[in-house]
């Protein structure tokens, strides 16, 4: 795998070795000069993290080893110019380059050279054409990276727009196809309950359950449509609403119980919603398919996790394979997406069990 840090270290080491070799070929001048050559090259290891300080260090070192008598090109400074321009520090780089073009001949003058020889030596250490080439390379790469970033942002914005359009389309389809039908069920159930009470007749529990289920379905659909339109902001139901699910199951004729163990921690919103949906779907499956008389819901708050278990005494027996319905598949997908575990199947002694464990230490 390519790592920028390793590349920078390799370049810094290579430049340092090249500078030392060039200095050695020119004759021994002193330990200080060699130290400046070495520091000038090794400073490039930080050129991505701190391009301006590296520009300053390599410039000072180049002036220093020129003053020490090394007639060595300022190669490290050119690398620093490239890195600083690539990072967007163009004004600082131009100022540093101008200072270097003036400082290198002055450093040569300290060796007792004439003005002409000092100017020639300064040009030999740092040609203006080298500076322009290094700066141009850095600017070209900076522009290329900027265009790549803009292209990536454009792709992300286009993907978000398509997702928003699809979400709104789904919301419209749900509204058109379901809202009317559920409203009709709710109205008809409400009228039947009203008429029965008006006549002094006993209202069947099943009819009350239908009315309440239709009312709840309307609220759920409204919340779902709002969530789709608002990019998934704030679902209204969570663990705090599980007792209402159990109570509605009782109203439908199921002997349902709820047991809560442990102290409830701050549960991430996604875990809160998923736990509610697991209990809701499990009780719905019990009512529709299990032919059960009793159901028990247990929620345990454990360190780092919420455990949910729903049991019924329905017709399922060990060895039966649960039908791969949409409800079970949806529960499994929700739990897996949160990094949790779900098991669903017949239990010993008859009936069906749904067990889920959801981590609570992940961001929602």
Order of alpha helices (4+ residues) and beta strands (2+ residues): alpha-alpha-alpha-alpha-alpha-alpha-alpha-alpha-alpha-alpha-beta-alpha-beta-beta-alpha-beta-beta
